Amino acid sequence: MTLALLYSPAGTTLAPTDAAQLSGELEEALRKAGASVVVSDPAVRLGDVVRQARDNGEQLLICPDNLVAHPSLLWTLATEPAGRSSVLVMADATGDLKEDRGRIVPAMPGSGTTRFLGAMCITPADLPLLEKVADQPDLLAALLDDGLVPIATRPRTLRAQQVHTPAELAAARKSVAAVDEDAARLRLAVKEQDDFFTTYAVSSWSPLVTKAAARLRLTPTAVTGLSVLFAVAAALAFWQASRPLMILGGILLYLGFVLDCVDGQLARYTRNFDAFGGWLDTMADRAKEYAVYAGLAAGADRIGLPYAWPLAITAIVLQTARHMTDTWYGALHDEAAARPVQHAAAAASAGVGARLTAASVKAQSQRGSLIYWAKKIVVFPIGERWALMSVLAACFNGRVVLGAVVGFGLLAAAYTLALRSLRALSMRVSVLNTVDTMRHRDDGPLVRSVLSRSGVGHPLALAALFAAYALATVAIFGAAWGWGVGTDSAWLLGLVLVPVALCGLPARSRHGGALDWLVPSALRAAEYLVVVAAGIYGSVPPPVTFLLLFVLALRHYDLTARMEKGAPASVTGGAILGWDGRTLLLVAATLLGFATAGTAALAVLVGGSFAATAIRDWRASHPS
């Protein structure tokens, strides 16, 4: 539900007939954008309208009555997919705002790059902020000062301009009429700053598929389902491992990735978003990629190539830990953007980290340059990973593909971890303490009810210690990846009690350190490595170990995807024992001689809980 307010800014000298016509056009556009009521009476105070929207649980769409723009821009403002407040802006070197990761923040004097066009959509969660500053002359500046970090909606190939004179009105109308709005919207549905491979090998033609999908009335969820089918078909082809099927698998993988891009483009083109659409897309991406890892490993194993499953297991552990750091670094960056003054003051004296941030901003501004694309490619994003897998699978075998994924993934992990850590130190803000810390740590009853009561600090140091222990255990057990190392090493696996207990002690402490955003990924890596160590020690069939890692990854992606995509959090959080309970249960089963049964049972337990929670929450968000 949306309530709209059409207001008259000062300094407009349009003729009464022109002003009335423009106001009528804007009112119609606001209704098409979803407004059930449009308030245009100048005698009505903003504060009263805000209170009305707050009482009704509606978002508030505010628009100046001198805005000449394509109507779809107001539609875009009102349908921000993650349900965040948004503002209409345009690039302007003399502006007093700055865009940072798609968000609008105040600019320091002389550093502005963006200008506000007068229109904004404020979500119910942010209405109290708006009510507080409703009497301020510069509404957006007051909101930003109070901590609002809205999404930037830019016209790009569309047109929008606030007009004050008849000449400006005529020029603006001509500019709007010169652009094919539907064609421009289709191009706007493509991400503006995507990966190198995606930009040139997918987005160059995927809008044609997006347009066809829209004409067929396919939903983004349906396209996501098709992309999953293509990826599963590719994995099955890789499992057969013959050269023709490896080539076919590479082609299917590429086409599946095209569809993976199309589902998001279709959602943005049709503005067809729902609470779980972004969540489903994220979960499907990860499930598809890891299913392909399994298909490649099974195929290589089928033709007698050793070490394929260890490579697949390494790939899933590495990629999941990397994704966790991506999520929390992004959240940290957004938190820094919400505190521009504090961030700027810290960065001014932060040395190397500040210089790296400045270099990154400069590289991103040189769009299309060699350094711009090098920075994109070196982090080994999804487009580059899928391109690498498609090409190598067609030319070589699954073991080669997985080896390349692991090799490039390790290089990208080292690069991003080092640079992001330095930049995080320069930001001097924290993020993990702004959310339900224990939920995102995935703590179980043992930690929540017992260990965390100690109040001990240093969460990152202890999580890193746990990860180091787990990695060392895997290295010792798998020196030659000899699955089964004998009972004389049982003490090493049983020693897991110590790091588990130590990591649980600081769970309730404030995770406010500059690098504490790394705690979730450290705990994920530690738990997964214990699973691997238990698998090696207990001679668990590698596919069973991989299955447990797969469902654990889905469990943890569920936590972060709900946060990133604005999907409702589960009532229970889906916690099954927590990382601590799962780790201790698996180690106990392994030491008692039931490693394979324990691993399989835990996989069923975690996977079943994840599926039940996801289905229940999906149904709750889509009542019949």
C-alpha positions as CSV (number, residue, x, y, z in Angstrom):
1,M,0.0,0.0,0.0
2,T,1.3,3.5,-0.9
3,L,0.2,7.0,0.0
4,A,1.4,9.8,-2.3
5,L,2.0,13.5,-1.6
6,L,2.3,16.0,-4.5
7,Y,3.9,19.2,-3.2
8,S,4.8,22.6,-4.7
9,P,8.5,23.6,-4.4
10,A,9.4,27.3,-4.2
11,G,10.6,29.3,-7.2
12,T,8.3,27.8,-9.9
13,T,6.9,30.3,-12.4
14,L,4.9,28.1,-14.7
15,A,1.7,29.3,-16.2
16,P,-1.4,28.1,-14.3
17,T,-2.6,26.0,-17.2
18,D,0.8,24.4,-17.7
19,A,1.1,23.8,-13.9
20,A,-2.3,22.2,-13.7
21,Q,-1.6,19.9,-16.7
22,L,1.7,18.8,-15.3
23,S,0.2,18.2,-11.8
24,G,-2.5,16.1,-13.4
25,E,0.0,14.0,-15.3
26,L,2.0,13.5,-12.2
27,E,-1.0,12.4,-10.2
28,E,-1.9,9.9,-12.8
29,A,1.7,8.6,-12.8
30,L,1.6,8.3,-9.0
31,R,-1.5,6.2,-9.2
32,K,0.1,4.0,-11.8
33,A,3.1,3.6,-9.4
34,G,0.7,2.1,-6.9
35,A,-0.6,5.1,-4.9
36,S,-4.1,4.4,-3.5
37,V,-4.5,8.1,-2.4
38,V,-2.7,11.1,-3.8
39,V,-2.7,14.2,-1.6
40,S,-2.2,17.4,-3.6
41,D,-3.8,20.1,-1.4
42,P,-1.1,22.6,-0.5
43,A,-2.9,23.4,2.8
44,V,-2.1,19.8,4.1
45,R,1.0,19.7,6.2
46,L,3.6,17.0,5.6
47,G,3.6,15.9,9.2
48,D,-0.1,15.1,9.0
49,V,0.4,13.0,5.8
50,V,3.3,11.1,7.4
51,R,1.2,10.3,10.5
52,Q,-1.6,9.0,8.2
53,A,0.9,6.8,6.3
54,R,2.4,5.5,9.6
55,D,-1.0,4.7,11.1
56,N,-2.1,2.8,8.0
57,G,1.3,1.0,7.7
58,E,1.8,2.5,4.2
59,Q,4.9,3.7,2.5
60,L,4.9,7.4,1.5
61,L,5.8,8.5,-2.1
62,I,6.6,12.2,-2.2
63,C,6.9,14.0,-5.5
64,P,7.3,17.7,-6.5
65,D,4.6,19.0,-8.9
66,N,7.2,20.5,-11.2
67,L,8.9,17.2,-12.1
68,V,8.9,16.2,-15.8
69,A,9.9,12.6,-16.0
70,H,9.1,9.2,-17.5
71,P,6.3,7.7,-15.3
72,S,8.2,4.5,-14.8
73,L,10.7,6.4,-12.7
74,L,8.1,7.0,-10.0
75,W,7.0,3.3,-10.4
76,T,10.7,2.3,-9.8
77,L,10.8,4.5,-6.7
78,A,7.7,2.9,-5.2
79,T,8.8,-0.7,-5.9
80,E,12.4,-0.9,-4.5
81,P,12.8,-4.7,-4.3
82,A,14.4,-4.9,-0.8
83,G,11.8,-2.6,0.7
84,R,14.2,0.2,1.4
85,S,13.6,3.9,1.2
86,S,14.7,5.4,-2.2
87,V,15.3,8.8,-3.7
88,L,15.3,10.1,-7.3
89,V,18.7,11.5,-8.2
90,M,20.9,12.3,-11.2
91,A,24.6,12.7,-11.8
92,D,25.8,16.2,-11.2
93,A,29.4,17.2,-10.5
94,T,28.1,20.3,-8.6
95,G,25.7,18.3,-6.5
96,D,25.8,18.1,-2.7
97,L,25.3,14.3,-2.5
98,K,27.3,11.2,-3.3
99,E,26.3,7.7,-4.4
100,D,28.1,4.9,-2.5
101,R,27.3,1.3,-3.5
102,G,23.9,2.4,-4.8
103,R,23.1,4.3,-1.6
104,I,22.9,8.1,-1.2
105,V,25.0,9.8,1.4
106,P,26.0,13.4,2.1
107,A,29.1,14.6,0.3
108,M,31.9,16.5,1.9
109,P,32.4,20.0,0.4
110,G,33.6,19.9,-3.1
111,S,33.2,16.1,-3.5
112,G,29.5,15.9,-4.6
113,T,28.6,13.9,-7.6
114,T,24.8,13.6,-7.4
115,R,21.8,16.0,-7.3
116,F,18.4,15.3,-5.7
117,L,15.4,15.6,-8.1
118,G,12.8,16.1,-5.3
119,A,11.0,12.7,-5.4
120,M,11.4,10.1,-2.7
121,C,9.7,7.0,-1.3
122,I,9.9,6.5,2.4
123,T,9.1,3.0,3.8
124,P,7.0,2.5,6.9
125,A,10.2,1.6,8.9
126,D,11.7,5.1,8.1
127,L,8.5,7.1,8.6
128,P,9.4,8.0,12.2
129,L,12.6,9.7,10.9
130,L,10.5,11.6,8.3
131,E,8.0,12.7,11.0
132,K,10.8,14.0,13.1
133,V,12.2,16.3,10.4
134,A,8.9,17.1,8.6
135,D,9.2,20.8,9.3
136,Q,12.8,21.1,8.0
137,P,13.3,23.1,4.8
138,D,15.8,20.7,3.3
139,L,14.0,17.4,4.0
140,L,16.5,15.0,2.4
141,A,19.5,16.6,4.1
142,A,17.7,16.3,7.5
143,L,16.9,12.7,6.9
144,L,20.5,11.9,5.9
145,D,21.8,13.7,9.0
146,D,19.5,11.5,11.1
147,G,20.9,8.3,9.6
148,L,18.8,7.5,6.6
149,V,20.8,5.8,3.8
150,P,18.3,5.6,0.9
151,I,18.7,3.7,-2.3
152,A,19.6,5.8,-5.3
153,T,17.2,5.7,-8.3
154,R,18.8,7.3,-11.3
155,P,17.2,8.0,-14.7
156,R,20.2,6.7,-16.6
157,T,18.7,6.4,-20.2
158,L,15.4,7.7,-19.1
159,R,14.8,11.5,-18.4
160,A,13.8,13.5,-15.4
161,Q,14.1,17.2,-14.6
162,Q,12.5,19.7,-12.2
163,V,11.3,22.7,-14.2
164,H,10.8,26.2,-13.0
165,T,10.1,28.2,-16.2
166,P,8.0,27.6,-19.4
167,A,11.2,27.3,-21.4
168,E,12.5,24.6,-19.1
169,L,9.1,22.8,-19.3
170,A,9.1,22.7,-23.1
171,A,12.7,21.5,-23.2
172,A,12.1,18.8,-20.6
173,R,9.0,17.5,-22.4
174,K,10.9,17.3,-25.7
175,S,13.7,15.4,-23.9
176,V,11.3,12.9,-22.4
177,A,9.4,12.4,-25.7
178,A,12.7,11.6,-27.5
179,V,13.3,8.4,-25.5
180,D,11.5,5.1,-26.1
181,E,10.5,4.5,-22.5
182,D,9.9,0.7,-22.8
183,A,13.2,0.1,-24.6
184,A,15.0,2.2,-22.0
185,R,13.4,0.3,-19.2
186,L,14.5,-3.0,-20.7
187,R,18.1,-1.8,-20.8
188,L,17.7,-0.4,-17.3
189,A,16.8,-3.9,-16.1
190,V,20.4,-4.9,-16.8
191,K,22.8,-4.3,-13.9
192,E,24.8,-1.3,-14.5
193,Q,28.1,-2.5,-13.1
194,D,28.3,-6.2,-13.7
195,D,31.2,-8.7,-14.2
196,F,33.3,-8.7,-17.3
197,F,32.0,-11.9,-18.7
198,T,28.4,-11.1,-17.8
199,T,28.6,-7.6,-19.4
200,Y,30.0,-8.8,-22.7
201,A,28.8,-12.4,-23.1
202,V,25.4,-12.3,-21.4
203,S,23.9,-8.8,-21.0
204,S,24.7,-8.0,-24.6
205,W,21.8,-10.2,-25.6
206,S,19.9,-11.3,-22.5
207,P,17.4,-8.4,-22.7
208,L,16.0,-10.2,-25.8
209,V,15.3,-13.2,-23.6
210,T,13.9,-10.9,-20.9
211,K,11.5,-9.3,-23.3
212,A,10.4,-12.7,-24.6
213,A,9.8,-14.0,-21.1
214,A,7.7,-10.9,-20.3
215,R,5.6,-11.5,-23.4
216,L,5.1,-15.1,-22.3
217,R,4.0,-13.8,-18.9
218,L,6.7,-15.9,-17.1
219,T,7.5,-14.8,-13.6
220,P,11.0,-14.3,-12.3
221,T,10.5,-17.4,-10.1
222,A,9.7,-19.5,-13.1
223,V,12.8,-18.3,-14.9
224,T,14.8,-19.1,-11.8
225,G,13.4,-22.6,-11.9
226,L,14.4,-23.0,-15.5
227,S,17.9,-21.9,-14.7
228,V,18.1,-24.6,-12.0
229,L,16.9,-27.2,-14.5
230,F,19.7,-26.2,-16.9
231,A,22.3,-26.4,-14.2
232,V,21.1,-29.8,-13.0
233,A,21.2,-31.0,-16.6
234,A,24.7,-29.7,-16.9
235,A,25.8,-31.5,-13.7
236,L,24.3,-34.8,-15.0
237,A,26.1,-34.4,-18.2
238,F,29.4,-33.8,-16.4
239,W,28.7,-36.9,-14.3
240,Q,28.7,-39.0,-17.5
241,A,32.1,-37.5,-18.4
242,S,32.2,-38.4,-22.1
243,R,33.6,-35.6,-24.4
244,P,30.3,-34.9,-26.2
245,L,28.4,-34.7,-22.9
246,M,31.1,-32.5,-21.3
247,I,30.7,-30.1,-24.2
248,L,26.9,-30.2,-23.9
249,G,27.3,-29.6,-20.1
250,G,29.4,-26.5,-20.8
251,I,26.8,-25.2,-23.1
252,L,23.9,-25.9,-20.7
253,L,25.9,-24.3,-17.9
254,Y,26.3,-21.1,-19.9
255,L,22.6,-21.0,-20.9
256,G,21.6,-21.6,-17.3
257,F,23.7,-18.7,-16.3
258,V,22.0,-16.5,-18.9
259,L,18.7,-17.5,-17.4
260,D,20.1,-16.7,-14.0
261,C,20.7,-13.2,-15.2
262,V,17.3,-13.0,-16.9
263,D,15.3,-13.7,-13.8
264,G,16.7,-10.6,-12.1
265,Q,16.3,-8.5,-15.3
266,L,12.7,-9.7,-15.7
267,A,11.9,-8.8,-12.1
268,R,13.3,-5.3,-12.6
269,Y,11.7,-4.8,-16.0
270,T,8.2,-5.9,-14.8
271,R,8.8,-4.6,-11.2
272,N,7.5,-8.0,-10.1
273,F,9.1,-8.5,-6.7
274,D,8.1,-10.4,-3.6
275,A,9.5,-11.0,-0.2
276,F,11.3,-14.2,-1.1
277,G,12.2,-13.5,-4.8
278,G,15.7,-12.3,-4.1
279,W,16.1,-14.9,-1.4
280,L,15.2,-17.7,-3.9
281,D,17.5,-16.3,-6.5
282,T,20.5,-16.3,-4.1
283,M,19.7,-19.8,-2.8
284,A,19.3,-21.1,-6.3
285,D,22.6,-19.6,-7.4
286,R,24.5,-21.4,-4.7
287,A,22.7,-24.7,-5.0
288,K,23.3,-24.7,-8.8
289,E,27.0,-24.0,-8.4
290,Y,27.5,-26.6,-5.8
291,A,25.5,-29.2,-7.7
292,V,27.8,-28.6,-10.7
293,Y,30.8,-29.2,-8.4
294,A,29.3,-32.5,-7.4
295,G,28.7,-33.4,-11.1
296,L,32.2,-32.6,-12.1
297,A,33.7,-34.6,-9.2
298,A,31.4,-37.6,-9.8
299,G,32.3,-37.6,-13.5
300,A,36.1,-37.4,-12.9
301,D,35.7,-40.2,-10.3
302,R,33.7,-42.2,-12.8
303,I,36.6,-42.3,-15.3
304,G,39.2,-43.1,-12.5
305,L,40.7,-39.7,-11.9
306,P,41.8,-39.4,-8.2
307,Y,41.4,-36.3,-6.0
308,A,38.3,-35.0,-7.7
309,W,36.0,-35.3,-4.7
310,P,38.7,-33.7,-2.4
311,L,38.8,-30.8,-4.9
312,A,35.0,-30.4,-4.9
313,I,35.0,-30.5,-1.1
314,T,37.7,-27.8,-1.0
315,A,35.8,-25.7,-3.5
316,I,32.6,-25.7,-1.5
317,V,34.3,-24.9,1.8
318,L,36.3,-22.1,0.2
319,Q,33.5,-20.6,-1.8
320,T,31.0,-20.6,1.1
321,A,33.6,-19.0,3.5
322,R,34.3,-16.4,0.8
323,H,30.6,-15.6,0.3
324,M,30.2,-15.1,4.0
325,T,33.0,-12.5,4.0
326,D,31.4,-10.8,0.9
327,T,28.1,-10.5,2.8
328,W,29.5,-9.1,6.0
329,Y,32.0,-6.8,4.3
330,G,29.1,-5.4,2.2
331,A,27.1,-4.8,5.3
332,L,30.1,-3.2,7.0
333,H,30.6,-0.9,3.9
334,D,26.9,0.1,4.1
335,E,27.2,0.8,7.8
336,A,30.2,3.1,7.1
337,A,28.2,4.9,4.4
338,A,25.5,5.5,7.0
339,R,28.0,7.5,9.1
340,P,29.7,9.6,6.5
341,V,31.1,12.2,8.9
342,Q,32.5,9.6,11.3
343,H,33.8,7.5,8.4
344,A,35.5,10.5,6.7
345,A,37.1,11.6,9.9
346,A,38.4,8.1,10.6
347,A,39.6,7.6,7.0
348,A,41.5,10.9,7.1
349,S,44.0,9.4,9.6
350,A,43.8,5.7,8.7
351,G,46.8,5.4,6.5
352,V,47.0,2.4,4.1
353,G,43.3,1.5,4.4
354,A,42.2,5.0,3.5
355,R,44.6,5.0,0.5
356,L,43.2,1.7,-0.7
357,T,39.7,3.0,-0.4
358,A,40.6,6.0,-2.4
359,A,42.3,3.9,-5.1
360,S,39.2,1.6,-5.2
361,V,36.9,4.5,-5.7
362,K,39.1,5.9,-8.4
363,A,39.3,2.5,-10.2
364,Q,35.5,2.2,-10.1
365,S,35.0,5.6,-11.6
366,Q,37.1,4.6,-14.6
367,R,34.4,2.5,-16.1
368,G,35.4,0.3,-19.0
369,S,39.2,0.9,-18.4
370,L,41.7,-1.9,-18.0
371,I,42.1,-1.3,-14.3
372,Y,38.3,-1.2,-13.8
373,W,37.9,-4.7,-15.4
374,A,41.0,-6.1,-13.7
375,K,39.5,-5.1,-10.4
376,K,36.3,-6.9,-11.3
377,I,38.0,-10.0,-12.6
378,V,40.5,-10.5,-9.8
379,V,37.8,-11.2,-7.2
380,F,36.6,-14.2,-9.3
381,P,32.9,-13.3,-9.4
382,I,30.1,-15.7,-10.4
383,G,30.2,-14.8,-14.1
384,E,33.9,-15.5,-14.3
385,R,33.5,-18.8,-12.4
386,W,30.8,-20.1,-14.6
387,A,32.6,-19.0,-17.7
388,L,35.8,-20.8,-16.5
389,M,33.8,-24.0,-15.7
390,S,32.0,-24.0,-19.0
391,V,35.1,-23.6,-21.2
392,L,37.3,-25.9,-19.2
393,A,34.6,-28.6,-19.0
394,A,34.2,-28.6,-22.7
395,C,38.0,-28.9,-23.3
396,F,39.2,-31.0,-20.3
397,N,37.8,-33.1,-17.5
398,G,36.1,-32.4,-14.2
399,R,39.3,-32.6,-12.1
400,V,40.9,-29.9,-14.2
401,V,37.8,-27.7,-13.8
402,L,37.7,-28.1,-10.0
403,G,41.4,-27.5,-9.7
404,A,41.1,-24.3,-11.6
405,V,38.1,-23.2,-9.4
406,V,40.1,-23.9,-6.3
407,G,43.3,-22.3,-7.5
408,F,41.7,-19.0,-8.7
409,G,39.4,-19.0,-5.7
410,L,42.4,-19.2,-3.3
411,L,44.0,-16.3,-5.1
412,A,40.9,-14.2,-5.0
413,A,40.3,-15.0,-1.3
414,A,43.8,-13.9,-0.4
415,Y,43.5,-10.7,-2.4
416,T,40.0,-9.7,-1.1
417,L,40.7,-10.7,2.5
418,A,43.9,-8.7,2.7
419,L,42.5,-5.6,1.1
420,R,39.2,-5.6,2.8
421,S,40.7,-6.1,6.2
422,L,42.9,-3.1,5.7
423,R,40.0,-1.0,4.4
424,A,37.8,-2.2,7.3
425,L,40.5,-1.0,9.8
426,S,40.3,2.4,8.2
427,M,36.5,2.6,8.4
428,R,36.5,2.2,12.2
429,V,32.9,1.1,12.3
430,S,31.3,-2.2,13.3
431,V,28.3,-4.1,11.9
432,L,27.9,-7.5,13.5
433,N,26.8,-5.9,16.7
434,T,23.9,-4.1,14.9
435,V,22.1,-7.4,14.2
436,D,21.1,-10.5,16.1
437,T,24.7,-11.5,16.6
438,M,24.0,-15.0,18.0
439,R,21.6,-15.8,15.2
440,H,24.2,-14.9,12.5
441,R,26.9,-16.7,14.4
442,D,24.5,-19.7,14.3
443,D,25.0,-20.5,17.9
444,G,23.2,-23.5,19.4
445,P,21.6,-24.1,22.8
446,L,25.0,-25.0,24.4
447,V,26.5,-21.7,23.5
448,R,23.4,-19.6,24.0
449,S,22.4,-21.0,27.4
450,V,25.7,-22.0,29.0
451,L,29.0,-21.0,27.5
452,S,28.0,-17.4,26.5
453,R,27.2,-16.5,30.0
454,S,30.9,-16.1,30.8
455,G,31.0,-12.7,29.1
456,V,34.5,-13.3,27.7
457,G,35.6,-11.1,24.8
458,H,37.8,-11.5,21.7
459,P,35.3,-13.3,19.5
460,L,37.4,-13.0,16.3
461,A,40.6,-14.3,17.9
462,L,38.9,-17.4,19.3
463,A,37.0,-18.1,16.0
464,A,40.2,-17.8,14.1
465,L,41.8,-20.2,16.6
466,F,39.0,-22.7,16.0
467,A,39.5,-22.4,12.2
468,A,43.2,-22.8,12.5
469,Y,42.8,-26.0,14.6
470,A,40.3,-27.4,12.1
471,L,42.5,-26.6,9.1
472,A,45.5,-28.2,10.9
473,T,43.5,-31.3,11.7
474,V,42.5,-31.7,8.0
475,A,46.1,-31.2,6.9
476,I,47.4,-33.8,9.3
477,F,44.6,-36.4,8.6
478,G,44.8,-35.8,4.8
479,A,48.5,-35.5,4.3
480,A,48.1,-37.8,1.3
481,W,44.3,-37.5,1.5
482,G,44.3,-41.0,2.9
483,W,40.8,-41.5,3.9
484,G,41.1,-43.3,7.2
485,V,44.1,-42.5,9.5
486,G,43.7,-44.9,12.4
487,T,42.6,-44.8,16.0
488,D,45.9,-43.4,17.2
489,S,44.8,-40.0,15.9
490,A,41.5,-40.0,17.8
491,W,42.8,-37.5,20.4
492,L,43.3,-34.9,17.8
493,L,39.7,-35.0,16.7
494,G,38.5,-35.2,20.3
495,L,40.4,-32.1,21.0
496,V,37.7,-30.2,19.2
497,L,36.0,-29.7,22.6
498,V,38.5,-27.1,23.5
499,P,38.1,-24.6,20.6
500,V,34.3,-25.2,20.6
501,A,34.1,-24.2,24.3
502,L,36.5,-21.2,23.7
503,C,34.5,-19.9,20.7
504,G,31.2,-20.1,22.7
505,L,32.4,-18.0,25.6
506,P,32.3,-14.6,23.8
507,A,29.0,-15.2,22.0
508,R,27.2,-12.6,24.1
509,S,30.0,-10.0,24.1
510,R,29.8,-7.0,21.8
511,H,31.2,-7.9,18.4
512,G,32.2,-4.3,17.7
513,G,35.8,-4.8,16.6
514,A,36.9,-3.4,13.2
515,L,37.4,-7.0,12.0
516,D,34.6,-8.8,13.9
517,W,32.6,-9.0,10.7
518,L,34.9,-11.9,9.9
519,V,33.5,-14.0,12.8
520,P,30.6,-15.7,10.9
521,S,32.9,-16.8,8.0
522,A,35.6,-18.0,10.5
523,L,33.0,-20.1,12.3
524,R,31.6,-21.5,9.0
525,A,35.1,-22.4,7.8
526,A,35.9,-24.1,11.2
527,E,32.7,-26.1,11.2
528,Y,33.1,-27.3,7.6
529,L,36.7,-28.2,8.1
530,V,35.7,-30.3,11.2
531,V,33.2,-32.1,8.9
532,V,36.0,-32.8,6.4
533,A,38.4,-34.0,9.2
534,A,35.7,-36.3,10.6
535,G,35.1,-37.6,7.0
536,I,38.8,-38.4,6.5
537,Y,39.2,-40.0,9.9
538,G,36.0,-42.1,9.7
539,S,36.5,-43.1,6.0
540,V,33.2,-41.4,5.1
541,P,32.4,-41.7,1.4
542,P,33.3,-38.3,-0.1
543,P,29.8,-37.8,-1.7
544,V,28.3,-38.1,1.8
545,T,30.7,-35.5,3.2
546,F,29.9,-33.3,0.3
547,L,26.2,-33.7,0.9
548,L,26.5,-32.5,4.6
549,L,28.6,-29.5,3.5
550,F,26.0,-28.8,0.8
551,V,23.0,-28.6,3.2
552,L,25.1,-26.7,5.8
553,A,25.9,-24.2,3.2
554,L,22.2,-23.8,2.3
555,R,21.5,-23.3,6.0
556,H,24.0,-20.5,6.3
557,Y,23.1,-18.9,3.0
558,D,19.5,-18.8,4.2
559,L,20.6,-16.7,7.2
560,T,22.5,-14.1,5.1
561,A,20.2,-14.1,2.1
562,R,17.2,-13.1,4.3
563,M,19.2,-10.2,5.6
564,E,20.6,-9.1,2.2
565,K,17.4,-9.4,0.3
566,G,15.0,-8.1,2.9
567,A,13.1,-11.5,3.2
568,P,11.3,-12.0,6.5
569,A,13.4,-13.8,9.1
570,S,12.2,-17.2,10.2
571,V,10.4,-17.3,13.5
572,T,12.8,-20.0,14.7
573,G,15.8,-19.1,12.7
574,G,15.9,-22.8,11.6
575,A,18.6,-23.5,14.2
576,I,19.4,-27.2,14.4
577,L,21.8,-27.6,17.4
578,G,23.9,-24.7,16.1
579,W,27.5,-24.9,14.9
580,D,28.6,-26.0,18.3
581,G,26.0,-28.8,18.7
582,R,26.5,-30.1,15.2
583,T,30.2,-30.2,15.6
584,L,30.2,-32.1,18.9
585,L,27.5,-34.5,17.7
586,L,29.4,-35.4,14.5
587,V,32.8,-35.8,16.3
588,A,31.1,-38.0,18.9
589,A,29.5,-40.2,16.2
590,T,32.9,-40.4,14.4
591,L,34.8,-41.4,17.5
592,L,32.2,-44.1,18.3
593,G,32.7,-45.6,14.9
594,F,29.5,-44.3,13.2
595,A,31.1,-41.6,11.0
596,T,29.2,-42.3,7.8
597,A,25.9,-42.8,9.6
598,G,26.4,-39.7,11.7
599,T,27.3,-37.6,8.7
600,A,24.3,-38.8,6.7
601,A,21.9,-38.4,9.6
602,L,23.1,-34.9,10.3
603,A,22.7,-34.1,6.6
604,V,19.1,-35.3,6.7
605,L,18.4,-33.4,9.9
606,V,19.9,-30.0,8.7
607,G,18.5,-30.4,5.1
608,G,15.0,-31.4,6.4
609,S,14.9,-28.5,8.8
610,F,16.0,-26.0,6.1
611,A,13.4,-27.3,3.6
612,A,10.6,-27.3,6.2
613,T,11.5,-23.8,7.4
614,A,11.8,-22.4,3.8
615,I,8.4,-24.0,2.7
616,R,6.6,-22.8,5.8
617,D,7.9,-19.2,5.5
618,W,7.2,-19.2,1.7
619,R,3.6,-20.2,2.3
620,A,3.3,-17.6,5.0
621,S,4.4,-14.9,2.6
622,H,2.1,-16.2,-0.2
623,P,-1.3,-16.8,1.5
624,S,-3.8,-18.4,-0.8
